[in-house]
Structures are given as structure tokens and as C-alpha cells.
Amino acid sequence: MALIKMNFLSKYLGMQTNVTICLPSFSFADVMGGRAGENYVKGMQYQTLYLLHGGSGDDSDYVNFSNILRYADDHKLAVVMPADHNADYTDAEHGPKYWKYLTKELPVMCQSLFALSDRQEDNFVGGLSMGAHGAMKWALMDPDRFAAALIMSGAARHPDIIKNFAPLKKPKQLEEMDPDLMPMPEMKYIYGDLDAFKGGPHDAYAAAKRNAEAGKMSTKFFFTCGGNDGSLGRCRQGYEELKALGYDASFEEVPGYAHEWDFWDLSLRKAIREWLPIRHAAMYPGEE
């Protein structure tokens, strides 16, 4: 597996940013599997998983805390991991346009520079916690882009409960020790007037309804959450609302896990091996 840490100037962010990319390459598994001569063919392409990190994270999270490199290499899957920097995968009203960067700039750039397929059936999106919001939002706002979406430990921001999301409250002893420790953005600073959120340009649930009315529901959704995770209700709500609209959606609650990397690593392994419609092989010129 080739691991690329790429730094480039984004026109929508107005600054340099990082993206981490996994690309399948020659491996010992190819030798053992008798595929050593099939690694590099001009015109070949890979299926791609866009993987979105959670709050306080960046593009290095999955590489540092999960086995995504091994899973992707074993199944010949490219993985693109952008950095969002607590922007909630949304355009700031007077700042960087993280939503436009994610949905308009990043895929085009990656598909131009690397051997990545642009077909819907070859593209997937996933995310955890804040990244679950971003992944579900992207899949619903752009219904012709992804074959499947993996939603871990969260869901898109819901218009009926978005006002409940306040900055994480620190224990009193930590507040007294350092009042500036781990500041988290409030939703109103990201989205502006929260009373106008429902039905607006950031409302993924409104997009889900529009898609259903138009018959654009080709993306499959896989929701999963630990049984001890405080995000369980929100994750289940996302699943239930899409299921009620007629989406192909499934939900799994895994007992004994909380908001933690052991669970997310387990979910990634299961998704890549079983849930996502992955070919488990590169696509070569002339193949359908």
C-alpha cells in the first residue's frame, strides 16, 4: 500500500491543506496470491472510499488509530482522507468553504492526479462522529456520486435537535486548571441562525426527502454504533428516517462499545470485507 501525505493549495479554502491518500501497490499478499505481475497496468483504476474524520481530528486519524492501510491494501481499495478542522464539513459564512472543497474540488483533483474511477458504483463515503454527519450529508446532497455510505457513531445534523449541540463541557477541575483547554465550536458559529437551518442548504434530511420524491435513492446506507455510545439515538434516528423514506438502509448496534477507535476499526474492517459493494480487485482497461 502506498501512503501519500499531500499538501496543496485549495481554491475554496484559500490556504494550503493536507489530504492523506492510500493507494494499492505491490505487496507480499500479491506474491502469495499469485498476482505479482498485475500491479501496475497503464489505464487501470481503483474504487475509492472517501473517509471523513471526527471532531478535533484531521487527515491522519485513520492512519494513526485504525488499520485502514491493511484493510485497503488487502482489498485493493483506494482511500482518500481529507482534513476538515472542526468545520463540520460546511462552508463558513465568512471563511473557508470546506463543503465546496470536499464535494467540488477534492474528488476532481484526486481523480485527475491518481488512478481513481469516477463512476458512482466505484465510489463510497464513510465517516465517524462529526465525519458521520459529513458522510451522510454528502451522500444525500449529491445522490448520484456514491454507491454506498458508511455512517459510524452519528448521523447528519438534524434540524429538530441541532440547537442542542453545545460545546463539550469540561469537568470543573479542568476548567479551573485551564479554561482554554480543548475549545469546541458552537453550531451557531458554523451555521449562523439555527432557526433557519430546517429546509435550508445544510439540511441533509430535507435533501433526503427531495431525493425520495425524485426517485434518486441509489445510494445504500450502513449505520453502525456502539451500544454504550451517547450517539446511539442520533445514529438510529438517521437510519429510521431514511428507512421510512424508502432508502436501502441498515442499522447495527454493537454491544459493549462506546465512542472509541476499537469500535471504528472493527466497523471499517467489517464494511470493507462485507458491507460495501467492493470488487476487491483493481479494474483493468477493457473490463466492465
N, C-alpha and C positions, 0 to 999 in steps of 0.2 A: 504494500500500500504506500503510495506517495502522499506525503503530508506537506501541503503548501500553506504558508502563512503569508498572505498577500496584503500589501499596504498600497493604497491608491487614492487618488483624488476623486471624490464623489461630487458630481454637479448638483445633486439635490441636498446633500449635507453641507456643501460649501467648505469642506475640510477633508484632510486625509482620514481614512478609516481602515480598519483591518477586517479581513474575512479569512477564515480558515477553511481549507478545501481538502477533502480526501479523494484521491483518485486511485482506482485499482491499478496495480502494476505487477510485474513479475514477482512471484512468491514461491516459497517452498511448497505451499499447497498445490501450486500448479505443477511442480515437479512430481510430487507424489500422486497427483491425479492424472498424469499423462497429458497435461495441457501446456507444457513448457514452450511449445512453438506457436501458441495462439495469442500471445500477449499484446503485440504491437502490430496492428494492421492498418494501413492508411484508409481513412474513411470510417473506421469503427467508432461506435458511440456507446455511452453508458446511460443507464437510468439514473435518476438523481433524486436524492432526498434533501430538501431544504429544512434544516434543523435549527429551531429558534430557542435561545436560552431564556432563563427565568430572570426575575428581578435581581439586581446587583451583580449580574454575571456579564460575560462577554463571549466573544467567539471562541475562546479557549476552553470553556467549561466542559463540554462533552469530551474533549480530548484528555483533559486533566482528571475527570471524575468518573468516566464511564469507559467501556471497552468498545466504543464505536468504531475505532480503527480496525480492530479484528473482525467485528461483525460485518462491516462494509467490505473488507477485503475478501472474507470468506464467500460473500455473495455477489461480488463484482458490482457493487453499488457505489456511485459517487455521492459524496455528502458535502453540502455547502452550508457553512455555519457563519452567519453574519454577526456583527456586534450592534446592539441596539441602545445600550447605556441608559436603561431605565426610562426610555422614551415611550414605552407601551406600544411600540410598533405603530406609531401615529405621527402625523405631521404636526409640528408645533405651529401655533398661530403666528408667532414672530420668531421663528428659529429654524433649526434643521428639519428637513422633510423626510423623516425616517420611513414613513409609509410609501412615499413615491420612490425612495431609494430602494426599499425592499422589493416592491412589486413591479417597478418600471425599469430601474437601472441594473440591479444586481443580476437577474436572470439573463437579460440580453448580453451583459458583459461576459458572464460565465459561459454561456452557450457560444459566444463568439471566440473566446480565447481557449476553451477546452472542448474535449470530445464529448459533449453532453447533448442528449436528444432534447428537442423542443416539443415533442408530441405529448399530449395530455396523458396518454397511457404509460408514459415513461417518467412521469414526474409526480413526486409526493411531497407532502409538507408535514412537519411534526413540531411539537414544542411542549415544554413543561412549564407549569405555573403561569407566569406572565407570557411565556412563549406559547402556552396552550391557547391563551387569548389571541396571540398573533397568528398562530396557525389556523385556528378556526375562522377568524376574521378573514384571512387571506383566501382560504378555500371557499368561503361564502361570497365574498366580494368579487372574486374572479372565478366563477363557476366552471369555466372551460379550461382551466390551467392544470388541475391536479386529478389524478385517478383516485387518490386516497389521502386521508388526513389522519394523523395520529395525535390525539388530544390527551395529554397526560397531566393529571392533578390540577385541573382547572377548566375553563371554558371562556368564550368571548365575553367581554363586558356586557352585562345585561342591563337594559335601560331602566328596569324597575328597581335594581339594587345598587347601581353604580355610586349613588350618594353614600352608601355605607362603607365605601372603601376609603379609609383614612390612613395616614402614615402609621407604620408599625409603632406601637407604644413600647418604650423601653422600661425595664424594671426600674423602680425608684432609685436603687443604689447605683445603677449605671447612669441614670440621668444626673444624679448628683456628682458622679465621678467625671463625666464628660457629656455635657448637653449636646455637643455636636457629633456624637457617635452615630454612625450609620444613618444619615438623613435619607428619607424616602419621599418621593414626590407625591403630592396630593392630586387626585383626579381632576380637580377644578383647574389646576395649573397646567394640565396637559390638554384637557378638552374644553376649557372655558365654562360657559354656562351649562351646568349639568341638567337644568330643566329643559334644555333644548336638545339633549342627547337622543332621546327617543325619536326614531324615524329619521334621524339626521345622517350625515355622511359617514359617521363612525359606528353606526348601529348595525352589527352583523346579523342580529335577529330579524331586523326589517329586511335586510338583503335576503335572508333565508326564505322569507315569505314571498318576496318578489320572484325569486328563483323557482319556488314551487308553483306559483301561478303561471310562470312561463315554461314550465316543464324542464328547467335546467337543474337537474339533480343527479348528475352522473358521478359526482364525487362520493366515495364511500367514507364514512367516518367511524373511527375506532376510538372510543372513550375509555380511559382506564384510570383508576385512582386507588390509593391505599385505603384500607378500612379505617385507619386511625388518622387520616389526613383531614384537617379542617376544611379543605377544599372539596370534600366529597360531595356535599349537597350541591355546590355550584357545578361540579362536573356532571353529576347526574341530571341536573336541570337542563344543561346544554343538550345532553343526549335525548332527554324526553321531549324537548321542544322540537328538535329536528325529526325525531321519530314520528311525532304527531303530524308533522307536515308531509310525511311520506318519504323522507330520506332513507337511504340504506345506511343505517347506523347501528352500532353495537356498543354495549357497555359492560365493563368488567370491574368489579370491586375485589381487591386482593387483600384478604385479612392479614393483620399483623404488620402492615407497612404504614408509614407516615409520609410526610413531605421530605423525602430523602433520596439520595443517589442510589442506594441499593435497589429501591423500587424502580427508579427511572432506568437504570441499567438493565434490570430484568425485563422491563417493558420494551426497551429498544431491541433486545435480543429476540423476544417473542414476536415483535412486529416484523422484524426483518426476516425471520425464519418462517413465520406462519401467516401473519395478518395482511401485510402489504402484497399487492399483486406484482411481485418481483420475478424477473426472469432467471436470476441467479447466474447470469452469464452476460458477457458483452454482446453487443449487436454488431454484426459484420455487414459490409456492403453486399447488397443483393438479398439480404434477409428481410422478411416482412416484419 
